[in-house]
Amino acid sequence: MPKYTTTFSLLLLLALFLFCPVTGNTQTATNYHRYFATAQYNGNTIIILRKFEQQGKPYYLYADPKTIETATIAAAKVTAQATKWDDIVTTYKTTPYIKALLAAQQQSVALQDAGITHAYPKEKGITLTIDLCPSHKPLDRVIFTSLITEFKKIETPVPVALSVTGRFMLTHAEDIDWLKNLVKQKEINITWINHTYNHHYDPKLPLTKNFLLEPGTDIDFEILGTEIAMLQHGLMPSVFFRFPGLVSDAKMVQAVTGYGLIPIGSDAWLAKGQAANAGSLVLIHGNGNEPIGVKDFINLLKTEQSKVTDKQWLLYDLRESVKNEFGE
Ligand SMILES: [Zn+2]
């Protein structure tokens, strides 16, 4: 991909931010780029994935390879040892983070549903992922209000993973604020999955040339542009990535993991009639475009209601699920 395309796209994104003020305590991240390094922080090794500037000061986005949690930190607070990504993979290949990333790479052959599709099989319950693809419709808030009602007194905050696109954030500032408020009230806990910026889809194209596989796709912008938008909206990017349409090929999986991101598939896309079993990574759409999946999920909640009350059917935090699946 020619460098100027990326630069142009990032400039365009910056221009969009300048003309689209958002609420909350957010700041624009500039000079945002991939930067791989390790450092010691609070007695733990952290893996630095990105470097950027906020108000003229350098910052890092990093992951804890044991907990798979991410955070940002002022660069001045740690001594970073710049390292090639491949060397980080080799050195930390026994940590849950890198183990999961390597496992996802192994499952990269199929055109659809590459990556981690199931986790934490020993426990009763599921991990819920909700995709927020670009949409003109509002967020399907009933998903969240139903979850909060059903899990009240059983499991709070309720853990959910949301795959968010840049374009959804651009047109749903109020919905994002509503979600952030639920997090603040400790009703839900969100893991933010990168679902690309544009999420291109052309119904006329075959899958091999569709979604992220569309010729001319600027992968750098699709990934980093989404992370910049997340930070701009006060959302913490995680190390997880969901392919638009769940469509990818081995080369694209390699490209995505090269950003330190773990592709997350699904073994229970409810609207496609796939059933949720223990350990399933359930997929529904929360962008108003998949009412069947939302209805199925609410029915599932009702069916399992007695088990929920008995704590025999719980929801799991994606980071926790992957950590348990790939821990020692
Ligand atoms: Zn999508």
py3Dmol code that shows the C-alpha trace and the ligand (Angstrom):
import py3Dmol

protein = """\
ATOM      1  CA  MET A   1       0.000   0.000   0.000  1.00  0.00           C
ATOM      2  CA  PRO A   2       1.522   3.373  -0.963  1.00  0.00           C
ATOM      3  CA  LYS A   3       2.517   5.366   2.090  1.00  0.00           C
ATOM      4  CA  TYR A   4       0.785   8.554   0.898  1.00  0.00           C
ATOM      5  CA  THR A   5      -2.624   6.815   0.922  1.00  0.00           C
ATOM      6  CA  THR A   6      -2.258   6.103   4.627  1.00  0.00           C
ATOM      7  CA  THR A   7      -1.036   9.600   5.349  1.00  0.00           C
ATOM      8  CA  PHE A   8      -3.932  11.047   3.382  1.00  0.00           C
ATOM      9  CA  SER A   9      -6.452   8.827   5.191  1.00  0.00           C
ATOM     10  CA  LEU A  10      -5.078   9.743   8.592  1.00  0.00           C
ATOM     11  CA  LEU A  11      -5.198  13.441   7.677  1.00  0.00           C
ATOM     12  CA  LEU A  12      -8.793  12.983   6.547  1.00  0.00           C
ATOM     13  CA  LEU A  13      -9.608  11.316   9.859  1.00  0.00           C
ATOM     14  CA  LEU A  14      -8.004  14.168  11.772  1.00  0.00           C
ATOM     15  CA  ALA A  15     -10.072  16.637   9.740  1.00  0.00           C
ATOM     16  CA  LEU A  16     -13.252  14.683  10.577  1.00  0.00           C
ATOM     17  CA  PHE A  17     -12.401  14.870  14.271  1.00  0.00           C
ATOM     18  CA  LEU A  18     -11.828  18.601  14.120  1.00  0.00           C
ATOM     19  CA  PHE A  19     -15.269  19.127  12.596  1.00  0.00           C
ATOM     20  CA  CYS A  20     -17.103  16.549  14.716  1.00  0.00           C
ATOM     21  CA  PRO A  21     -16.755  17.545  18.350  1.00  0.00           C
ATOM     22  CA  VAL A  22     -17.470  14.736  20.806  1.00  0.00           C
ATOM     23  CA  THR A  23     -18.425  14.920  24.441  1.00  0.00           C
ATOM     24  CA  GLY A  24     -16.502  13.557  27.408  1.00  0.00           C
ATOM     25  CA  ASN A  25     -12.951  13.798  28.624  1.00  0.00           C
ATOM     26  CA  THR A  26     -11.319  12.804  25.372  1.00  0.00           C
ATOM     27  CA  GLN A  27      -8.264  13.992  23.529  1.00  0.00           C
ATOM     28  CA  THR A  28      -6.965  13.596  20.024  1.00  0.00           C
ATOM     29  CA  ALA A  29      -4.115  11.140  19.568  1.00  0.00           C
ATOM     30  CA  THR A  30      -1.643  12.313  16.920  1.00  0.00           C
ATOM     31  CA  ASN A  31       1.302  10.637  15.185  1.00  0.00           C
ATOM     32  CA  TYR A  32      -0.329   7.307  16.085  1.00  0.00           C
ATOM     33  CA  HIS A  33       1.680   4.331  14.854  1.00  0.00           C
ATOM     34  CA  ARG A  34       2.767   0.758  15.492  1.00  0.00           C
ATOM     35  CA  TYR A  35       5.637   0.619  17.949  1.00  0.00           C
ATOM     36  CA  PHE A  36       6.790  -2.623  19.520  1.00  0.00           C
ATOM     37  CA  ALA A  37       8.766  -2.677  22.745  1.00  0.00           C
ATOM     38  CA  THR A  38       8.834  -4.232  26.176  1.00  0.00           C
ATOM     39  CA  ALA A  39       9.173  -2.513  29.524  1.00  0.00           C
ATOM     40  CA  GLN A  40       8.862  -3.150  33.240  1.00  0.00           C
ATOM     41  CA  TYR A  41       5.900  -1.554  34.934  1.00  0.00           C
ATOM     42  CA  ASN A  42       4.684  -2.190  38.488  1.00  0.00           C
ATOM     43  CA  GLY A  43       6.842  -5.320  38.659  1.00  0.00           C
ATOM     44  CA  ASN A  44       5.373  -6.805  35.452  1.00  0.00           C
ATOM     45  CA  THR A  45       6.627  -7.000  31.905  1.00  0.00           C
ATOM     46  CA  ILE A  46       4.387  -5.067  29.537  1.00  0.00           C
ATOM     47  CA  ILE A  47       4.302  -5.288  25.743  1.00  0.00           C
ATOM     48  CA  ILE A  48       4.060  -1.884  24.092  1.00  0.00           C
ATOM     49  CA  LEU A  49       2.067  -1.962  20.828  1.00  0.00           C
ATOM     50  CA  ARG A  50       1.562   1.679  19.793  1.00  0.00           C
ATOM     51  CA  LYS A  51       3.164   5.059  20.259  1.00  0.00           C
ATOM     52  CA  PHE A  52       1.345   8.378  19.894  1.00  0.00           C
ATOM     53  CA  GLU A  53       1.176  11.922  21.163  1.00  0.00           C
ATOM     54  CA  GLN A  54      -1.407  13.669  23.283  1.00  0.00           C
ATOM     55  CA  GLN A  55      -1.026  17.395  23.853  1.00  0.00           C
ATOM     56  CA  GLY A  56       2.539  17.153  22.623  1.00  0.00           C
ATOM     57  CA  LYS A  57       3.558  14.389  25.042  1.00  0.00           C
ATOM     58  CA  PRO A  58       4.461  10.836  23.943  1.00  0.00           C
ATOM     59  CA  TYR A  59       2.253   7.955  25.112  1.00  0.00           C
ATOM     60  CA  TYR A  60       2.146   4.181  24.665  1.00  0.00           C
ATOM     61  CA  LEU A  61      -0.698   1.723  24.314  1.00  0.00           C
ATOM     62  CA  TYR A  62       0.394  -1.528  25.917  1.00  0.00           C
ATOM     63  CA  ALA A  63      -0.835  -5.014  26.790  1.00  0.00           C
ATOM     64  CA  ASP A  64      -0.114  -7.118  29.850  1.00  0.00           C
ATOM     65  CA  PRO A  65       0.743 -10.509  28.300  1.00  0.00           C
ATOM     66  CA  LYS A  66      -0.555 -12.398  31.348  1.00  0.00           C
ATOM     67  CA  THR A  67      -3.922 -10.706  31.859  1.00  0.00           C
ATOM     68  CA  ILE A  68      -4.437  -9.575  28.213  1.00  0.00           C
ATOM     69  CA  GLU A  69      -5.551  -6.206  29.597  1.00  0.00           C
ATOM     70  CA  THR A  70      -4.566  -3.027  27.774  1.00  0.00           C
ATOM     71  CA  ALA A  71      -3.933   0.534  28.919  1.00  0.00           C
ATOM     72  CA  THR A  72      -2.211   3.725  27.862  1.00  0.00           C
ATOM     73  CA  ILE A  73       0.712   5.223  29.724  1.00  0.00           C
ATOM     74  CA  ALA A  74       2.885   8.316  29.417  1.00  0.00           C
ATOM     75  CA  ALA A  75       6.139   7.247  27.738  1.00  0.00           C
ATOM     76  CA  ALA A  76       8.134   9.046  30.452  1.00  0.00           C
ATOM     77  CA  LYS A  77       6.890   6.570  33.080  1.00  0.00           C
ATOM     78  CA  VAL A  78       8.708   3.527  31.648  1.00  0.00           C
ATOM     79  CA  THR A  79      11.973   2.648  29.926  1.00  0.00           C
ATOM     80  CA  ALA A  80      10.950   1.008  26.672  1.00  0.00           C
ATOM     81  CA  GLN A  81      13.182  -1.533  24.962  1.00  0.00           C
ATOM     82  CA  ALA A  82      12.251  -1.386  21.261  1.00  0.00           C
ATOM     83  CA  THR A  83      12.002  -4.928  19.864  1.00  0.00           C
ATOM     84  CA  LYS A  84      10.911  -6.543  16.595  1.00  0.00           C
ATOM     85  CA  TRP A  85       7.388  -7.997  16.795  1.00  0.00           C
ATOM     86  CA  ASP A  86       8.641 -11.470  15.784  1.00  0.00           C
ATOM     87  CA  ASP A  87      11.137 -11.411  18.664  1.00  0.00           C
ATOM     88  CA  ILE A  88       8.376 -10.468  21.111  1.00  0.00           C
ATOM     89  CA  VAL A  89       6.306 -13.405  19.826  1.00  0.00           C
ATOM     90  CA  THR A  90       9.235 -15.783  20.337  1.00  0.00           C
ATOM     91  CA  THR A  91      10.144 -14.484  23.789  1.00  0.00           C
ATOM     92  CA  TYR A  92       6.584 -14.411  25.164  1.00  0.00           C
ATOM     93  CA  LYS A  93       5.143 -17.430  23.363  1.00  0.00           C
ATOM     94  CA  THR A  94       4.121 -19.104  26.635  1.00  0.00           C
ATOM     95  CA  THR A  95       2.019 -16.160  27.872  1.00  0.00           C
ATOM     96  CA  PRO A  96      -1.786 -16.305  27.399  1.00  0.00           C
ATOM     97  CA  TYR A  97      -1.673 -13.277  25.055  1.00  0.00           C
ATOM     98  CA  ILE A  98       0.902 -14.650  22.591  1.00  0.00           C
ATOM     99  CA  LYS A  99      -0.411 -18.228  22.901  1.00  0.00           C
ATOM    100  CA  ALA A 100      -3.873 -17.010  21.888  1.00  0.00           C
ATOM    101  CA  LEU A 101      -2.402 -14.959  19.032  1.00  0.00           C
ATOM    102  CA  LEU A 102      -0.478 -17.978  17.703  1.00  0.00           C
ATOM    103  CA  ALA A 103      -3.557 -20.215  18.054  1.00  0.00           C
ATOM    104  CA  ALA A 104      -5.605 -17.678  16.073  1.00  0.00           C
ATOM    105  CA  GLN A 105      -2.923 -17.679  13.355  1.00  0.00           C
ATOM    106  CA  GLN A 106      -3.206 -21.477  13.137  1.00  0.00           C
ATOM    107  CA  GLN A 107      -6.936 -21.148  12.425  1.00  0.00           C
ATOM    108  CA  SER A 108      -6.502 -18.846   9.449  1.00  0.00           C
ATOM    109  CA  VAL A 109      -7.152 -21.116   6.479  1.00  0.00           C
ATOM    110  CA  ALA A 110     -10.938 -20.852   6.081  1.00  0.00           C
ATOM    111  CA  LEU A 111     -12.421 -17.879   4.211  1.00  0.00           C
ATOM    112  CA  GLN A 112     -14.797 -17.268   7.104  1.00  0.00           C
ATOM    113  CA  ASP A 113     -14.469 -17.421  10.862  1.00  0.00           C
ATOM    114  CA  ALA A 114     -10.704 -17.408  11.308  1.00  0.00           C
ATOM    115  CA  GLY A 115      -9.264 -16.953  14.771  1.00  0.00           C
ATOM    116  CA  ILE A 116     -10.490 -17.890  18.234  1.00  0.00           C
ATOM    117  CA  THR A 117     -14.087 -19.143  18.079  1.00  0.00           C
ATOM    118  CA  HIS A 118     -14.531 -20.884  21.435  1.00  0.00           C
ATOM    119  CA  ALA A 119     -13.095 -20.366  24.891  1.00  0.00           C
ATOM    120  CA  TYR A 120     -13.361 -21.510  28.456  1.00  0.00           C
ATOM    121  CA  PRO A 121     -15.129 -24.799  27.681  1.00  0.00           C
ATOM    122  CA  LYS A 122     -14.969 -26.165  31.236  1.00  0.00           C
ATOM    123  CA  GLU A 123     -17.395 -23.616  32.580  1.00  0.00           C
ATOM    124  CA  LYS A 124     -21.110 -23.209  32.097  1.00  0.00           C
ATOM    125  CA  GLY A 125     -21.905 -20.065  30.212  1.00  0.00           C
ATOM    126  CA  ILE A 126     -20.847 -18.069  27.198  1.00  0.00           C
ATOM    127  CA  THR A 127     -18.847 -15.051  26.101  1.00  0.00           C
ATOM    128  CA  LEU A 128     -21.047 -12.486  24.388  1.00  0.00           C
ATOM    129  CA  THR A 129     -19.744 -10.435  21.476  1.00  0.00           C
ATOM    130  CA  ILE A 130     -21.894  -7.733  19.898  1.00  0.00           C
ATOM    131  CA  ASP A 131     -20.923  -6.236  16.542  1.00  0.00           C
ATOM    132  CA  LEU A 132     -21.434  -2.536  15.864  1.00  0.00           C
ATOM    133  CA  CYS A 133     -20.988  -2.403  12.098  1.00  0.00           C
ATOM    134  CA  PRO A 134     -21.745   0.914  10.319  1.00  0.00           C
ATOM    135  CA  SER A 135     -25.493   1.588  10.486  1.00  0.00           C
ATOM    136  CA  HIS A 136     -28.030   4.375  10.075  1.00  0.00           C
ATOM    137  CA  LYS A 137     -30.158   2.801  12.788  1.00  0.00           C
ATOM    138  CA  PRO A 138     -29.654   3.482  16.496  1.00  0.00           C
ATOM    139  CA  LEU A 139     -28.000   1.056  18.917  1.00  0.00           C
ATOM    140  CA  ASP A 140     -30.286  -1.806  19.950  1.00  0.00           C
ATOM    141  CA  ARG A 141     -30.340  -0.740  23.590  1.00  0.00           C
ATOM    142  CA  VAL A 142     -32.760  -3.523  24.601  1.00  0.00           C
ATOM    143  CA  ILE A 143     -29.826  -6.007  24.467  1.00  0.00           C
ATOM    144  CA  PHE A 144     -28.102  -4.155  27.285  1.00  0.00           C
ATOM    145  CA  THR A 145     -31.188  -3.371  29.360  1.00  0.00           C
ATOM    146  CA  SER A 146     -32.238  -7.072  29.130  1.00  0.00           C
ATOM    147  CA  LEU A 147     -28.770  -8.217  30.198  1.00  0.00           C
ATOM    148  CA  ILE A 148     -28.737  -5.841  33.145  1.00  0.00           C
ATOM    149  CA  THR A 149     -32.225  -6.968  34.235  1.00  0.00           C
ATOM    150  CA  GLU A 150     -31.496 -10.700  33.916  1.00  0.00           C
ATOM    151  CA  PHE A 151     -28.105 -10.608  35.605  1.00  0.00           C
ATOM    152  CA  LYS A 152     -28.942  -8.160  38.363  1.00  0.00           C
ATOM    153  CA  LYS A 153     -27.753  -9.559  41.724  1.00  0.00           C
ATOM    154  CA  ILE A 154     -26.060 -12.469  39.888  1.00  0.00           C
ATOM    155  CA  GLU A 155     -23.259 -10.914  37.922  1.00  0.00           C
ATOM    156  CA  THR A 156     -22.502  -7.200  37.956  1.00  0.00           C
ATOM    157  CA  PRO A 157     -21.078  -5.556  36.021  1.00  0.00           C
ATOM    158  CA  VAL A 158     -22.210  -7.788  33.129  1.00  0.00           C
ATOM    159  CA  PRO A 159     -19.216  -8.457  30.828  1.00  0.00           C
ATOM    160  CA  VAL A 160     -19.725  -7.883  27.103  1.00  0.00           C
ATOM    161  CA  ALA A 161     -17.347  -7.463  24.181  1.00  0.00           C
ATOM    162  CA  LEU A 162     -18.313  -4.889  21.556  1.00  0.00           C
ATOM    163  CA  SER A 163     -16.769  -4.960  18.080  1.00  0.00           C
ATOM    164  CA  VAL A 164     -16.898  -1.346  17.031  1.00  0.00           C
ATOM    165  CA  THR A 165     -16.288   0.309  13.655  1.00  0.00           C
ATOM    166  CA  GLY A 166     -14.973   3.830  13.132  1.00  0.00           C
ATOM    167  CA  ARG A 167     -18.052   4.726  11.130  1.00  0.00           C
ATOM    168  CA  PHE A 168     -20.391   3.575  13.913  1.00  0.00           C
ATOM    169  CA  MET A 169     -18.577   5.839  16.383  1.00  0.00           C
ATOM    170  CA  LEU A 170     -18.771   8.730  13.926  1.00  0.00           C
ATOM    171  CA  THR A 171     -22.585   8.620  13.719  1.00  0.00           C
ATOM    172  CA  HIS A 172     -23.576   7.238  17.150  1.00  0.00           C
ATOM    173  CA  ALA A 173     -21.944   9.581  19.667  1.00  0.00           C
ATOM    174  CA  GLU A 174     -25.044   9.521  21.897  1.00  0.00           C
ATOM    175  CA  ASP A 175     -25.179   5.715  21.926  1.00  0.00           C
ATOM    176  CA  ILE A 176     -21.477   5.535  22.784  1.00  0.00           C
ATOM    177  CA  ASP A 177     -22.045   7.984  25.642  1.00  0.00           C
ATOM    178  CA  TRP A 178     -25.013   5.880  26.822  1.00  0.00           C
ATOM    179  CA  LEU A 179     -22.774   2.766  26.887  1.00  0.00           C
ATOM    180  CA  LYS A 180     -19.980   4.637  28.660  1.00  0.00           C
ATOM    181  CA  ASN A 181     -22.467   5.714  31.279  1.00  0.00           C
ATOM    182  CA  LEU A 182     -23.540   2.091  31.880  1.00  0.00           C
ATOM    183  CA  VAL A 183     -19.872   1.251  32.450  1.00  0.00           C
ATOM    184  CA  LYS A 184     -19.543   4.189  34.845  1.00  0.00           C
ATOM    185  CA  GLN A 185     -22.607   2.960  36.767  1.00  0.00           C
ATOM    186  CA  LYS A 186     -20.927  -0.488  36.937  1.00  0.00           C
ATOM    187  CA  GLU A 187     -23.890  -2.088  35.149  1.00  0.00           C
ATOM    188  CA  ILE A 188     -21.744  -3.493  32.323  1.00  0.00           C
ATOM    189  CA  ASN A 189     -18.055  -3.978  31.597  1.00  0.00           C
ATOM    190  CA  ILE A 190     -16.989  -3.598  27.962  1.00  0.00           C
ATOM    191  CA  THR A 191     -14.041  -5.077  26.066  1.00  0.00           C
ATOM    192  CA  TRP A 192     -13.713  -2.990  22.892  1.00  0.00           C
ATOM    193  CA  ILE A 193     -12.850  -5.087  19.820  1.00  0.00           C
ATOM    194  CA  ASN A 194     -11.472  -3.432  16.661  1.00  0.00           C
ATOM    195  CA  HIS A 195     -13.953  -4.091  13.806  1.00  0.00           C
ATOM    196  CA  THR A 196     -12.140  -1.811  11.285  1.00  0.00           C
ATOM    197  CA  TYR A 197     -12.941   1.768  10.356  1.00  0.00           C
ATOM    198  CA  ASN A 198     -14.983   1.456   7.166  1.00  0.00           C
ATOM    199  CA  HIS A 199     -16.176  -2.178   7.188  1.00  0.00           C
ATOM    200  CA  HIS A 200     -16.537  -2.124   3.382  1.00  0.00           C
ATOM    201  CA  TYR A 201     -19.124  -4.487   1.958  1.00  0.00           C
ATOM    202  CA  ASP A 202     -20.299  -4.831  -1.622  1.00  0.00           C
ATOM    203  CA  PRO A 203     -23.135  -7.359  -2.182  1.00  0.00           C
ATOM    204  CA  LYS A 204     -21.987  -7.781  -5.798  1.00  0.00           C
ATOM    205  CA  LEU A 205     -18.468  -8.969  -4.945  1.00  0.00           C
ATOM    206  CA  PRO A 206     -17.438 -12.557  -4.118  1.00  0.00           C
ATOM    207  CA  LEU A 207     -16.241 -13.096  -0.518  1.00  0.00           C
ATOM    208  CA  THR A 208     -12.653 -13.535  -1.737  1.00  0.00           C
ATOM    209  CA  LYS A 209     -12.705  -9.848  -2.817  1.00  0.00           C
ATOM    210  CA  ASN A 210     -15.117  -8.523  -0.227  1.00  0.00           C
ATOM    211  CA  PHE A 211     -14.961  -6.848   3.184  1.00  0.00           C
ATOM    212  CA  LEU A 212     -11.291  -6.433   4.221  1.00  0.00           C
ATOM    213  CA  LEU A 213     -10.190  -8.497   1.193  1.00  0.00           C
ATOM    214  CA  GLU A 214     -11.471  -5.798  -1.185  1.00  0.00           C
ATOM    215  CA  PRO A 215      -8.576  -4.732  -3.444  1.00  0.00           C
ATOM    216  CA  GLY A 216      -7.127  -1.347  -2.464  1.00  0.00           C
ATOM    217  CA  THR A 217      -8.012  -1.651   1.244  1.00  0.00           C
ATOM    218  CA  ASP A 218      -5.745   0.498   3.403  1.00  0.00           C
ATOM    219  CA  ILE A 219      -5.219  -1.928   6.289  1.00  0.00           C
ATOM    220  CA  ASP A 220      -3.125   0.540   8.288  1.00  0.00           C
ATOM    221  CA  PHE A 221      -5.962   3.054   8.280  1.00  0.00           C
ATOM    222  CA  GLU A 222      -8.656   0.423   8.914  1.00  0.00           C
ATOM    223  CA  ILE A 223      -6.889  -0.756  12.072  1.00  0.00           C
ATOM    224  CA  LEU A 224      -5.101   2.306  13.444  1.00  0.00           C
ATOM    225  CA  GLY A 225      -7.845   4.749  12.375  1.00  0.00           C
ATOM    226  CA  THR A 226     -10.304   2.731  14.493  1.00  0.00           C
ATOM    227  CA  GLU A 227      -7.980   2.778  17.507  1.00  0.00           C
ATOM    228  CA  ILE A 228      -7.519   6.553  17.178  1.00  0.00           C
ATOM    229  CA  ALA A 229     -11.312   6.957  17.030  1.00  0.00           C
ATOM    230  CA  MET A 230     -11.703   4.733  20.115  1.00  0.00           C
ATOM    231  CA  LEU A 231      -9.236   6.839  22.114  1.00  0.00           C
ATOM    232  CA  GLN A 232     -10.957   9.988  20.842  1.00  0.00           C
ATOM    233  CA  HIS A 233     -14.241   8.663  22.269  1.00  0.00           C
ATOM    234  CA  GLY A 234     -12.600   7.642  25.555  1.00  0.00           C
ATOM    235  CA  LEU A 235     -12.695   3.888  24.793  1.00  0.00           C
ATOM    236  CA  MET A 236      -9.690   1.654  25.466  1.00  0.00           C
ATOM    237  CA  PRO A 237      -8.631  -0.445  22.437  1.00  0.00           C
ATOM    238  CA  SER A 238      -8.144  -4.117  23.395  1.00  0.00           C
ATOM    239  CA  VAL A 239      -5.848  -6.649  21.663  1.00  0.00           C
ATOM    240  CA  PHE A 240      -8.872  -8.210  19.948  1.00  0.00           C
ATOM    241  CA  PHE A 241      -9.970  -7.844  16.349  1.00  0.00           C
ATOM    242  CA  ARG A 242     -13.045  -9.029  14.495  1.00  0.00           C
ATOM    243  CA  PHE A 243     -12.994  -9.353  10.718  1.00  0.00           C
ATOM    244  CA  PRO A 244     -15.930  -7.609   8.999  1.00  0.00           C
ATOM    245  CA  GLY A 245     -18.283 -10.358   7.805  1.00  0.00           C
ATOM    246  CA  LEU A 246     -15.875 -12.746   9.588  1.00  0.00           C
ATOM    247  CA  VAL A 247     -14.144 -12.845   6.181  1.00  0.00           C
ATOM    248  CA  SER A 248     -10.350 -13.156   5.853  1.00  0.00           C
ATOM    249  CA  ASP A 249      -7.588 -15.236   4.308  1.00  0.00           C
ATOM    250  CA  ALA A 250      -4.287 -16.508   5.701  1.00  0.00           C
ATOM    251  CA  LYS A 251      -2.402 -13.439   4.432  1.00  0.00           C
ATOM    252  CA  MET A 252      -4.885 -11.039   6.045  1.00  0.00           C
ATOM    253  CA  VAL A 253      -4.781 -12.933   9.358  1.00  0.00           C
ATOM    254  CA  GLN A 254      -0.971 -12.619   9.218  1.00  0.00           C
ATOM    255  CA  ALA A 255      -1.311  -8.879   8.554  1.00  0.00           C
ATOM    256  CA  VAL A 256      -3.709  -8.356  11.484  1.00  0.00           C
ATOM    257  CA  THR A 257      -1.657 -10.388  13.976  1.00  0.00           C
ATOM    258  CA  GLY A 258       1.322  -8.292  12.825  1.00  0.00           C
ATOM    259  CA  TYR A 259      -0.378  -5.399  14.666  1.00  0.00           C
ATOM    260  CA  GLY A 260      -0.446  -7.518  17.837  1.00  0.00           C
ATOM    261  CA  LEU A 261      -4.179  -8.176  17.419  1.00  0.00           C
ATOM    262  CA  ILE A 262      -5.970 -11.489  18.006  1.00  0.00           C
ATOM    263  CA  PRO A 263      -8.778 -12.280  15.509  1.00  0.00           C
ATOM    264  CA  ILE A 264     -11.971 -13.348  17.276  1.00  0.00           C
ATOM    265  CA  GLY A 265     -14.459 -15.464  15.313  1.00  0.00           C
ATOM    266  CA  SER A 266     -17.678 -17.022  16.600  1.00  0.00           C
ATOM    267  CA  ASP A 267     -19.103 -20.530  16.911  1.00  0.00           C
ATOM    268  CA  ALA A 268     -22.602 -19.252  17.636  1.00  0.00           C
ATOM    269  CA  TRP A 269     -23.844 -16.542  15.242  1.00  0.00           C
ATOM    270  CA  LEU A 270     -27.401 -16.700  16.565  1.00  0.00           C
ATOM    271  CA  ALA A 271     -29.119 -15.088  13.549  1.00  0.00           C
ATOM    272  CA  LYS A 272     -27.577 -17.804  11.338  1.00  0.00           C
ATOM    273  CA  GLY A 273     -29.208 -20.498  13.468  1.00  0.00           C
ATOM    274  CA  GLN A 274     -26.005 -21.564  15.249  1.00  0.00           C
ATOM    275  CA  ALA A 275     -26.776 -22.632  18.825  1.00  0.00           C
ATOM    276  CA  ALA A 276     -24.933 -21.345  21.891  1.00  0.00           C
ATOM    277  CA  ASN A 277     -23.298 -24.059  24.000  1.00  0.00           C
ATOM    278  CA  ALA A 278     -21.017 -23.957  27.032  1.00  0.00           C
ATOM    279  CA  GLY A 279     -17.934 -21.960  26.125  1.00  0.00           C
ATOM    280  CA  SER A 280     -19.418 -20.472  22.952  1.00  0.00           C
ATOM    281  CA  LEU A 281     -18.301 -17.126  21.622  1.00  0.00           C
ATOM    282  CA  VAL A 282     -21.762 -15.846  20.788  1.00  0.00           C
ATOM    283  CA  LEU A 283     -22.214 -13.225  18.061  1.00  0.00           C
ATOM    284  CA  ILE A 284     -25.164 -10.875  17.712  1.00  0.00           C
ATOM    285  CA  HIS A 285     -25.438  -7.474  16.031  1.00  0.00           C
ATOM    286  CA  GLY A 286     -26.308  -4.450  18.106  1.00  0.00           C
ATOM    287  CA  ASN A 287     -26.547  -1.933  15.267  1.00  0.00           C
ATOM    288  CA  GLY A 288     -30.297  -2.312  14.658  1.00  0.00           C
ATOM    289  CA  ASN A 289     -29.747  -4.418  11.519  1.00  0.00           C
ATOM    290  CA  GLU A 290     -30.221  -7.910  12.948  1.00  0.00           C
ATOM    291  CA  PRO A 291     -33.450  -8.026  14.988  1.00  0.00           C
ATOM    292  CA  ILE A 292     -33.626 -11.841  14.669  1.00  0.00           C
ATOM    293  CA  GLY A 293     -30.301 -12.324  16.441  1.00  0.00           C
ATOM    294  CA  VAL A 294     -31.318  -9.928  19.208  1.00  0.00           C
ATOM    295  CA  LYS A 295     -34.689 -11.729  19.593  1.00  0.00           C
ATOM    296  CA  ASP A 296     -32.877 -15.089  19.698  1.00  0.00           C
ATOM    297  CA  PHE A 297     -30.526 -13.802  22.352  1.00  0.00           C
ATOM    298  CA  ILE A 298     -33.320 -12.466  24.548  1.00  0.00           C
ATOM    299  CA  ASN A 299     -35.137 -15.822  24.142  1.00  0.00           C
ATOM    300  CA  LEU A 300     -31.910 -17.594  25.108  1.00  0.00           C
ATOM    301  CA  LEU A 301     -31.686 -15.443  28.230  1.00  0.00           C
ATOM    302  CA  LYS A 302     -35.281 -16.390  29.117  1.00  0.00           C
ATOM    303  CA  THR A 303     -34.685 -20.114  28.471  1.00  0.00           C
ATOM    304  CA  GLU A 304     -31.618 -20.097  30.689  1.00  0.00           C
ATOM    305  CA  GLN A 305     -33.198 -17.835  33.302  1.00  0.00           C
ATOM    306  CA  SER A 306     -33.407 -20.446  36.087  1.00  0.00           C
ATOM    307  CA  LYS A 307     -29.784 -21.450  35.430  1.00  0.00           C
ATOM    308  CA  VAL A 308     -28.754 -17.791  35.501  1.00  0.00           C
ATOM    309  CA  THR A 309     -30.399 -17.444  38.906  1.00  0.00           C
ATOM    310  CA  ASP A 310     -28.600 -20.600  40.110  1.00  0.00           C
ATOM    311  CA  LYS A 311     -25.315 -19.222  38.713  1.00  0.00           C
ATOM    312  CA  GLN A 312     -25.103 -22.201  36.348  1.00  0.00           C
ATOM    313  CA  TRP A 313     -25.116 -20.033  33.240  1.00  0.00           C
ATOM    314  CA  LEU A 314     -22.898 -17.003  33.360  1.00  0.00           C
ATOM    315  CA  LEU A 315     -21.420 -14.487  30.986  1.00  0.00           C
ATOM    316  CA  TYR A 316     -17.650 -14.292  30.720  1.00  0.00           C
ATOM    317  CA  ASP A 317     -15.290 -11.430  30.053  1.00  0.00           C
ATOM    318  CA  LEU A 318     -13.550 -12.066  26.716  1.00  0.00           C
ATOM    319  CA  ARG A 319     -10.122 -11.280  28.219  1.00  0.00           C
ATOM    320  CA  GLU A 320     -10.818 -13.652  31.095  1.00  0.00           C
ATOM    321  CA  SER A 321     -12.077 -16.403  28.736  1.00  0.00           C
ATOM    322  CA  VAL A 322      -9.047 -16.190  26.468  1.00  0.00           C
ATOM    323  CA  LYS A 323      -6.702 -15.995  29.462  1.00  0.00           C
ATOM    324  CA  ASN A 324      -8.203 -19.158  30.925  1.00  0.00           C
ATOM    325  CA  GLU A 325      -8.202 -20.968  27.599  1.00  0.00           C
ATOM    326  CA  PHE A 326      -4.549 -20.143  26.926  1.00  0.00           C
ATOM    327  CA  GLY A 327      -3.166 -19.900  30.453  1.00  0.00           C
ATOM    328  CA  GLU A 328      -0.846 -22.493  31.968  1.00  0.00           C
TER     329      GLU A 328
END
"""
ligand_1 = """\
1
ZN
Zn -19.621 -6.291 11.129
"""
view = py3Dmol.view(width=600, height=400)
view.addModel(protein, "pdb")
view.setStyle({"model": 0}, {"cartoon": {"style": "trace"}})
view.addModel(ligand_1, "xyz")
view.setStyle({"model": 1}, {"stick": {}})
view.zoomTo()
view.show()
